[in-house]
């Protein structure tokens, strides 16, 4: 392929995907810290040193007393007295039950501290923007398509500037000039951006399948959740005895005796790459006994790969150091889109000069 053609493809691909890259770069860098950002919106908790954390049963019953008509979807279990129980419910009093409501409950008293929309809070808004640009299926398809264009831009840029790669990596003085900022950023962030675009496209690959375009007429029926069929505290004690290395973080409640309650969490033997909150699942029957497990090390290889792919894309492993690295390198996509546009604009201006 001729060098001029490669450069032309690189330029067009960069211009087409430039705004997309900038928006995904900024929103992705923020989402790396989505837990920290979300924690800033949690209500303050006055801790009583003489009280213990209330039981899961008590917190559920307290919620039902305050929201008797609510359909209770799930609960993020408090980890200590400084963290609230967070219930996600659908209640007729909020958006006629069509939108999730998050209820923050005091871990020691069961008092509701705060409520907020499960959809229109800061981190949820950023997350939906990053995943669909708030355009629904059209946005999801657009992200999948533009991810391919971005990949084409990276590959053609690699071919176009391959002669300078070693000069950049070896810190050759001649290459470190302001006009070469686009190349410098592109080289140093090459592996990271390739990883992000490939893992991102893999998660969006479903938009290129026939089933994505089918329409589904499904209207969820809002029904008040029943009282607990059994003691969740006893069920958790049973889980701890059977699986001592498992820690539960989130409960998805069964809405009838035929359904199963799901407890999501993680085993301490899991690899660092796996999420602590959603790596493993234990399903309970209507009597609170363990009906089945879905541990990450038991599922088929393709499903496990999808989980790892998502963890790598979002940087949800390795703690704060990894998040900082992801945030900084994530911003390089935006820098590339801006510097690339400025280079194109300057070339255009020079051609228009008499």
Secondary structure, 3 states (H helix, E strand, C coil): CCHHHHHHHHHHHHHHHHHHHHHHHHHHHHHCCHHHHHHCCCCCCCCCCCCCCCCHHHHHHHHHHHCCCCEEEEEECCCCCCCCEEEEEECCCCHHHCCCEEEEECCCCCCEEEEEECCCCHHHHHHHHHHHCCCHHHHHHHHHHHHHHHHHHHHHHHHHCHHHHHHHHCCCHHHCCHHHHHHHHHHHCHHHHHHHHHHHHHHHHHHHCHHHHCCCCCCCCCCCCCCCCCCHHHHHHHHHHHCCCEEEEEEECCCCCCCCEEEEEEECCCCCCCCCCCCEEEEECCCCCEEEEECCCCCCHHHHHHHHHHHHHHCCCCHHHHHHHHHHHHHHHHHHHHHHHHHHHHHHHHHHCC
